Amino acid sequence: METTDSKAIIYEKEIEMMRIILLFAIITFVIAFFGVISSIIYDISGKRKAIAIHKILGASSGIVVRNYMRKTSKRVMLSFLIAVLITYPYILKWLNQFAYKMDIPYAIFMFIFVVTVIGLSLLSVPLVFGEANKNPTENIKYE
């Protein structure tokens, strides 16, 4: 019984540090989430005229969304590739400092990429679809 209490006392600072790191991770995620949404809204607002012209020329809302997602996915792939190429050597260098060595499987990076693309799609598709369903003459009239 004493061993669990003594372990709890020994690891009390680590548990507190873990909670602080978790709190800051959540705050960082929320800030990034709002940044991504504002970036998507800004990007869509800059393409209102192009979306309206596509709609006038006969494109359906699905085609407009698909074209937007194709361009956005290419940018996400490029940025993800750059991020992985920059951070992977630093992660390996950091992991080599420990006594027990472990490798990072590439599947983790692929999982993160898939989650990122799905999250971006869930955020941007409704916004682009809403813009594509608006009356195109109003967007052209004001620009």
Stockholm file with secondary structure:
# STOCKHOLM 1.0

chainA/1-143         METTDSKAIIYEKEIEMMRIILLFAIITFVIAFFGVISSIIYDISGKRKAIAIHKILGASSGIVVRNYMRKTSKRVMLSFLIAVLITYPYILKWLNQFAYKMDIPYAIFMFIFVVTVIGLSLLSVPLVFGEANKNPTENIKYE
#=GR chainA/1-143 SS CHHHHHHHHHTHHHHHHHHHHHHHHHHHHHHHHHHHHHHHHHHHHHTHHHHHHHHHTTCCHHHHHHHHHHHHHHHHHHHHHHHHHHHHHHHHHHHTTSSSCCCCCHHHHHHHHHHHHHHHHHHHHHHHHHHHTSCHHHHHHHC
#=GC SS_cons         CHHHHHHHHHTHHHHHHHHHHHHHHHHHHHHHHHHHHHHHHHHHHHTHHHHHHHHHTTCCHHHHHHHHHHHHHHHHHHHHHHHHHHHHHHHHHHHTTSSSCCCCCHHHHHHHHHHHHHHHHHHHHHHHHHHHTSCHHHHHHHC
//
